[in-house]
Amino acid sequence: MLKLCARTAQELLEEPITEADWVIEDLLPVGAHILAGAPKIGKSWMMLAMGLAVSMGTPFWDYAVCQGSVLYLCLEDTYARVKKRLWKLTDEANDRFYLANSAATIKDGLAEQIDYFVITHPDLKLVFIDTFQKVRSPTCDSIYAADYGDFSALKAVADKHSLAMMVVHHTRKMADEDIMNTVSGSSGITGSADSIWVLKRASRGVGDATLTVTGRDVEFRELKLALRDCRWNLIERTSEEELEERDVPGCVLRVLEFMNVHEEGVWSGSVGELIEAAEVNGVTTATFGKFLAQHSVFMRLRGITYSKKHTSTGQVVTLERVAYEGSEGDEGYG
C-alpha cells in the first residue's frame, strides 16, 4: 500500500521560510500567472516591455529583474505587427528575447515544445502566452474542469522548469465588486494560477489604468499606470495603509476622527452613547460594538486604544488617545 508522506506541524513551525524565486522582484515569482484585461487595452504592450526588461536585465518599472531568456508566444499577431511595436519601445534588444507567432495547443504538444526550448535555452526565465484561448482545444468537459485542466497543465510546465509563465486572458464585460471575479471563465483558472493581474481602465480611450495584482506569494498590490507613447509607466502605488483602510467600516474611521479632536483624549460610555457622541449613522449598536472589537488593532496603530469592561450598569467602552504607532518617536496627538 502506498503510504502518505506527512509532516508534523512542529516541523513546519521550526523550518526556515523559503523566499519566493522571483523573476521580477516582489511582483512576478516562478509559476503560472494570468494577465487579464479588456481587448485592446494594452496587454501586449506590457508583455513586450516586460520581456525587454528581463532579457536585458534592466528594472521593470522600478522592480529589479532576474536576467534571462524570454519566450513570447504572440499567437494573435504577425511578426510585422510585433516589429512595429518593438520599434516604438526600444532602439536595441538582444539575442535573449525570442518570439513565435505559432505554437501547438496544450493537448497537442505545447508542453513538449517548451521542454525542447528549455533544453536549447537553459537560461529561460519567462514565457508569455498571448492568448490563453489560442492554446486551448474544444472539449466535452465542464467549464470548470476544462479551465482547471488547461491552466494546471501550463502551471506544471512552469513549475517543472522553474520559470515564470504569464498567460494573457480577457475580462468579462460584467462589473463586479471583487475585481478578481471579472476574469473571464470559471474559478478553475483563477484558482490554479499563482497570481492574477487585472488591468482595468476607467473608460475606453483613457490612457490611465489600474493594475491589481494578487497571488500566493505576491502581496496584494494596486498600481496606477499611464500609457504614454505606447509604454505603460508606473505613476504610483496605492499604499498598504490605504488598502487596509478600504476594508475598515466607515463607522470605525468616524470614531478615529472623533477621538483625534476630542479635547480630553479619553472617552468612556456605552456603545450606544458612542454612536451618538461620534455622530455615527447607519449601523446597529450590536454591529458597531463588533466592528470596534474587530478593528481595535487598526485603531491602536493609529493612536486610539479600545477597551471594554462589564459593570453593574452594563458594558462600558473606553477609548484613549495615545502615541501614534506609525509616527517617529513618542510624539502623540496633542
C-alpha positions, 0 to 999 in steps of 0.5 A, a space after each residue: 500500500 502506498 503510504 502518505 508522506 506527512 509532516 508534523 506541524 512542529 516541523 513546519 513551525 521550526 523550518 526556515 521560510 523559503 523566499 519566493 524565486 522571483 523573476 521580477 522582484 516582489 511582483 512576478 515569482 516562478 509559476 503560472 500567472 494570468 494577465 487579464 484585461 479588456 481587448 485592446 487595452 494594452 496587454 501586449 504592450 506590457 508583455 513586450 516591455 516586460 520581456 525587454 526588461 528581463 532579457 536585458 536585465 534592466 528594472 521593470 518599472 522600478 522592480 529589479 529583474 532576474 536576467 534571462 531568456 524570454 519566450 513570447 508566444 504572440 499567437 494573435 499577431 504577425 511578426 510585422 505587427 510585433 516589429 512595429 511595436 518593438 520599434 516604438 519601445 526600444 532602439 536595441 534588444 538582444 539575442 535573449 528575447 525570442 518570439 513565435 507567432 505559432 505554437 501547438 495547443 496544450 493537448 497537442 504538444 505545447 508542453 513538449 515544445 517548451 521542454 525542447 526550448 528549455 533544453 536549447 535555452 537553459 537560461 529561460 526565465 519567462 514565457 508569455 502566452 498571448 492568448 490563453 484561448 489560442 492554446 486551448 482545444 474544444 472539449 466535452 468537459 465542464 467549464 470548470 474542469 476544462 479551465 482547471 485542466 488547461 491552466 494546471 497543465 501550463 502551471 506544471 510546465 512552469 513549475 517543472 522548469 522553474 520559470 515564470 509563465 504569464 498567460 494573457 486572458 480577457 475580462 468579462 464585460 460584467 462589473 463586479 465588486 471583487 475585481 478578481 471575479 471579472 476574469 473571464 471563465 470559471 474559478 478553475 483558472 483563477 484558482 490554479 494560477 499563482 497570481 492574477 493581474 487585472 488591468 482595468 481602465 476607467 473608460 475606453 480611450 483613457 490612457 490611465 489604468 489600474 493594475 491589481 495584482 494578487 497571488 500566493 506569494 505576491 502581496 496584494 498590490 494596486 498600481 496606477 499606470 499611464 500609457 504614454 507613447 505606447 509604454 505603460 509607466 508606473 505613476 504610483 502605488 496605492 499604499 498598504 495603509 490605504 488598502 487596509 483602510 478600504 476594508 475598515 467600516 466607515 463607522 470605525 474611521 468616524 470614531 478615529 476622527 472623533 477621538 483625534 479632536 476630542 479635547 480630553 483624549 479619553 472617552 468612556 460610555 456605552 456603545 450606544 452613547 458612542 454612536 451618538 457622541 461620534 455622530 455615527 449613522 447607519 449601523 446597529 449598536 450590536 454591529 458597531 460594538 463588533 466592528 470596534 472589537 474587530 478593528 481595535 488593532 487598526 485603531 491602536 496603530 493609529 493612536 486610539 486604544 479600545 477597551 471594554 469592561 462589564 459593570 453593574 450598569 452594563 458594558 462600558 467602552 473606553 477609548 484613549 488617545 495615545 502615541 501614534 504607532 506609525 509616527 517617529 518617536 513618542 510624539 502623540 496627538 496633542 
